Amino acid sequence: MDLRYQVECSHDVAVVSCSGRLVRGTALEEFRRQLEQLERMRILVLDLSAVEQLDAGGLGVLLDLRQWARQHSVQIKLVNPSPFVYRVLEATRLTSVFEISSLEEALGILQAPHDPPRYAVA
């Protein structure tokens, strides 16, 4: 399955639901370009729960997005990485570089006390 993603923006938060293969190729480069074109964003949440494969190209794009986010004062959060993705992040010691949490934890942090929860459907 090729890389598929859906971007949902609300105020200054973008939630990106990813599925398929986060591997080197034109789809991965287009993914990076699309995210780097998002404007007026304070937080970028990458939901990796449905990512089945991740290679060095995918890790490179995640690191590129992290660098881009730092340069633009955007917080980047990885949520719900699939077990395979989490093992790769652990093996490469990137769990210490990225903020990783469950989607529920991330939404709880982002949600104002008076707002009802809103979930993105992929």
N, C-alpha and C positions, 0 to 999 in steps of 0.2 A: 504494500500500500504506500503510495506516494505521500509526501507531506501535505497535510490539509490544516488550515487554521481559520479561526473566526475571531474577529476583533470586535469587542463591544466597549464603547467608551461612555462613561457617565461622569460628568463634571471634569475633574482632572485625573481620573483613574481609567486606565485601559486594561481590560482583562482579555487575554489572548488564549483561546483554547486550541491546543495543538493536538494533532493525531497523525499516526503513520510513522514515517521514517524521517528523522532529523539527521540526514546524511548529506555529504558533499554532493553538490549538483546545482543546476540552475534554479530549482524550486527553493532550495535553501538560501541562495543569494537573493532571490526575489522576496522571500520572507524577511530577511534582514533589512533590505531596502524599504519595504513597506512599513516596518516598525520604526525605522529611523526617520520616516516622514511624518509620524504622528506629531501633532502640535499641542501646545498648552496642556502638557501632561505633568503630573506630579509623581504618579506611581504607575509602574508597568508590572502587571501580574501575568506570569506565564504559567498556564495550567498544563502540566506535562503528563497528566494521568493516562492519556491514551497514546503516548509515544512508545512505539514498539522497538525502534532501533535508534541508536545514537553513535556516531563515529567521531573521529577527530575533527572533521569538518563541522559537525554539529556543535561540538565543544567549542571550536574556534568562534563560531557565530554567537554562541552564548557569551563568550568572553568579549567579543566585539560589542555586543549589545550592552554588556556591563560597562565597558569603557565609554560608549556613547552616552549611556545614562548618567554616568558620573560627570561627563563634560556638560550635560544639559540639566544638571540638578534634578534628576529623576531617580526615584528609588526603584530598584528592580527586585522582584520577589519571584522565586520559583515555588510553585505549589503542586502538591500531589504528584511528585515524580513517580512514574511506574517503578516497580521493583528493579527492573533492568537498568533504567536510567539512574536510579539512586545508587546502585552498585557501581556504575561507571563513574558517577560523581565522587563516590567514596574512594574508588581505586585511584583516581587522579587527584585526590585531595582537594577537590573543588567544593566540597561541602563546607569548608572553612572560608571560602571566598564568597559564596552566594548565600542569601537568606532563603532558607527552605522551610516551608510549613505546609499544613493542610489548607485546603481552600476555605474551610469553615473558620480556621484561625485567622487567615488573611482577611476574610470578609468581616469578621468580628472586630478586628483592629481598625478596619477602614470605615465601619459603620458608625454613624453618629448615634448617640444614645436614643434619640427620638425617632430615628428612621426605621421602618420595618425592613427586614432582610430582603434583598433582591438578588436573584441568582441568574447567571448567564447560562443559556442553554446552547450546547454545541450540536 
